[in-house]
Amino acid sequence: MSLHLMRLQPDPTALAAWAARHDLLSPDGDYGYALHALLRAAFGDLAPKPFRYLDGRQGLLAYVSAPVETLRLNASLAAPDVARALGLDALDTRPFPTIWQTGQHLGFEVRVRPVVRANDGRERDAFLHSFGDGSVLGMPTDDGSIARRSAIYANWLSSRLADKDAAKIIEAHLDAFRLTRVLRKVGASEGKRRKALPVNGPDVVYKGLMQVGNGEAFARLLARGVGRHRAFGFGMLLLRPATAC
C-alpha cells in the first residue's frame, strides 16, 4: 500500500462563494460538506478521505492512496470555479510512511465527531448516549460536565484507535470542543434529490501521544481515518515526532 500526504490551499473567498451558491454552507459556517462536494467534483471516486481543513492560512490536508499522477490528471479536468475554490493549481503531495514499528511513539492531533449508533439506528452524541434514553435537557454545562465529556470522548477515541490493536493512547487532552451543525443529506424520495439539512453534534479536537501497536493495522487506520464523517473533514490523524509534543 502506498500513501501520500496531499495539501491544497483553498481560496477562502471562492470557497465561501461556491458553498453559498450550492447551498452547502452550514448554519455554523462549517465547510465540510462543501469541501466534500468540491473534492468529489475534482477527483471523482478518488476524492480523498479523510481530510482536514485547518483554516484559510494553513489550508487542507488529506491522505491519498491513489496514484498522484491520476489525481493530478483528474484535477486538471476540474471546472474553473472548482479549481479556484480548492486551489488545485497549487496541489502538492509527498510520500507518507506506511511501515510503522510496534511500540513507536507518535504525537497526534485529530478532529473527530464522537457519535454512536442508538438503538433506533440514529447517530447520537457519545456523551448524551452515556446517560441512556433519559432526557438530559437542561443539564448544566459547568466544569464537571465538561470533564465528563472529555473523559467519555477520550474513551470513545481510545476504543477506535485500539481496533485491531492499531494504537493506544498514552496521554491525550481535549484541545477544542463545541457543538456544531453540519450538513448531511437525509431522506429520499423517488425522482427527487436528497436535501442537505443541518445535523447537530459534537465537534472535538484531541491532541496527545500514542503508541503504535500492530504496524499494519495502524497503517490501515491512518489511511481510513477515525470514526464517522471522514469524508466531511473529520477523522484525519495528523502525526508528529513524539519529541515535538
ZIMO-V427238 format. One record per residue. N is the residue number from 0. RES is the residue in three letters. PHI is phi in whole degrees, 0 to 359 (none if undefined). PSI is psi as a letter, one per 40 degrees, with the letter a starting at -180 (none if undefined). Layout:
((N	RES	PHI	PSI) (N	RES	PHI	PSI))
This chain:
((0	MET	none	h) (1	SER	255	i) (2	LEU	215	h) (3	HIS	233	i) (4	LEU	264	h) (5	MET	252	i) (6	ARG	233	h) (7	LEU	235	i) (8	GLN	240	g) (9	PRO	302	i) (10	ASP	276	h) (11	PRO	303	d) (12	THR	291	d) (13	ALA	293	d) (14	LEU	295	d) (15	ALA	297	d) (16	ALA	294	d) (17	TRP	295	d) (18	ALA	297	d) (19	ALA	293	d) (20	ARG	296	d) (21	HIS	259	e) (22	ASP	55	f) (23	LEU	238	f) (24	LEU	250	h) (25	SER	289	i) (26	PRO	301	d) (27	ASP	264	e) (28	GLY	80	e) (29	ASP	285	h) (30	TYR	263	e) (31	GLY	304	d) (32	TYR	289	d) (33	ALA	298	d) (34	LEU	292	d) (35	HIS	303	d) (36	ALA	293	d) (37	LEU	294	d) (38	LEU	296	d) (39	ARG	295	d) (40	ALA	295	d) (41	ALA	276	d) (42	PHE	241	e) (43	GLY	62	b) (44	ASP	293	e) (45	LEU	267	e) (46	ALA	307	h) (47	PRO	289	i) (48	LYS	207	h) (49	PRO	280	i) (50	PHE	221	i) (51	ARG	221	h) (52	TYR	267	h) (53	LEU	279	d) (54	ASP	184	a) (55	GLY	296	d) (56	ARG	271	d) (57	GLN	272	e) (58	GLY	81	a) (59	LEU	243	h) (60	LEU	244	i) (61	ALA	205	i) (62	TYR	264	h) (63	VAL	229	h) (64	SER	252	e) (65	ALA	289	i) (66	PRO	304	h) (67	VAL	300	d) (68	GLU	298	d) (69	THR	293	d) (70	LEU	298	d) (71	ARG	293	d) (72	LEU	296	d) (73	ASN	300	d) (74	ALA	297	d) (75	SER	292	e) (76	LEU	266	e) (77	ALA	291	i) (78	ALA	297	i) (79	PRO	304	d) (80	ASP	291	d) (81	VAL	292	d) (82	ALA	298	d) (83	ARG	294	d) (84	ALA	298	d) (85	LEU	271	e) (86	GLY	70	f) (87	LEU	295	d) (88	ASP	294	e) (89	ALA	251	f) (90	LEU	305	h) (91	ASP	227	i) (92	THR	220	i) (93	ARG	210	i) (94	PRO	300	i) (95	PHE	238	i) (96	PRO	300	i) (97	THR	235	e) (98	ILE	246	h) (99	TRP	232	i) (100	GLN	270	h) (101	THR	301	h) (102	GLY	91	e) (103	GLN	296	h) (104	HIS	264	h) (105	LEU	220	h) (106	GLY	284	i) (107	PHE	217	i) (108	GLU	219	h) (109	VAL	210	h) (110	ARG	260	h) (111	VAL	227	i) (112	ARG	242	g) (113	PRO	285	g) (114	VAL	235	i) (115	VAL	228	i) (116	ARG	278	h) (117	ALA	281	i) (118	ASN	298	d) (119	ASP	274	e) (120	GLY	92	e) (121	ARG	276	i) (122	GLU	282	i) (123	ARG	219	i) (124	ASP	310	h) (125	ALA	302	d) (126	PHE	294	d) (127	LEU	294	d) (128	HIS	297	d) (129	SER	293	e) (130	PHE	272	e) (131	GLY	81	a) (132	ASP	272	e) (133	GLY	289	i) (134	SER	284	i) (135	VAL	239	e) (136	LEU	297	h) (137	GLY	81	e) (138	MET	295	h) (139	PRO	296	i) (140	THR	249	f) (141	ASP	281	a) (142	ASP	300	d) (143	GLY	298	d) (144	SER	290	d) (145	ILE	295	d) (146	ALA	297	d) (147	ARG	291	d) (148	ARG	304	d) (149	SER	301	d) (150	ALA	294	d) (151	ILE	292	d) (152	TYR	294	d) (153	ALA	296	d) (154	ASN	296	d) (155	TRP	301	d) (156	LEU	295	d) (157	SER	300	d) (158	SER	294	d) (159	ARG	281	d) (160	LEU	290	d) (161	ALA	279	e) (162	ASP	301	h) (163	LYS	59	f) (164	ASP	61	f) (165	ALA	293	d) (166	ALA	196	i) (167	LYS	227	i) (168	ILE	279	h) (169	ILE	272	d) (170	GLU	205	i) (171	ALA	207	i) (172	HIS	227	i) (173	LEU	286	h) (174	ASP	270	d) (175	ALA	203	i) (176	PHE	214	h) (177	ARG	201	i) (178	LEU	263	h) (179	THR	234	i) (180	ARG	260	h) (181	VAL	245	i) (182	LEU	277	h) (183	ARG	219	i) (184	LYS	276	h) (185	VAL	233	i) (186	GLY	70	i) (187	ALA	199	i) (188	SER	218	i) (189	GLU	299	h) (190	GLY	82	e) (191	LYS	236	i) (192	ARG	280	i) (193	ARG	291	i) (194	LYS	270	i) (195	ALA	272	h) (196	LEU	239	i) (197	PRO	287	h) (198	VAL	236	h) (199	ASN	275	i) (200	GLY	182	i) (201	PRO	284	i) (202	ASP	231	h) (203	VAL	232	h) (204	VAL	241	h) (205	TYR	246	i) (206	LYS	233	i) (207	GLY	172	a) (208	LEU	231	h) (209	MET	232	i) (210	GLN	237	h) (211	VAL	291	h) (212	GLY	262	b) (213	ASN	281	h) (214	GLY	299	d) (215	GLU	292	d) (216	ALA	295	d) (217	PHE	294	d) (218	ALA	298	d) (219	ARG	293	d) (220	LEU	298	d) (221	LEU	299	d) (222	ALA	289	d) (223	ARG	276	d) (224	GLY	96	i) (225	VAL	249	h) (226	GLY	78	a) (227	ARG	263	i) (228	HIS	64	f) (229	ARG	291	d) (230	ALA	276	e) (231	PHE	234	f) (232	GLY	103	e) (233	PHE	248	i) (234	GLY	91	e) (235	MET	276	h) (236	LEU	278	h) (237	LEU	268	h) (238	LEU	246	i) (239	ARG	210	i) (240	PRO	303	i) (241	ALA	301	d) (242	THR	291	e) (243	ALA	271	e) (244	CYS	283	none))
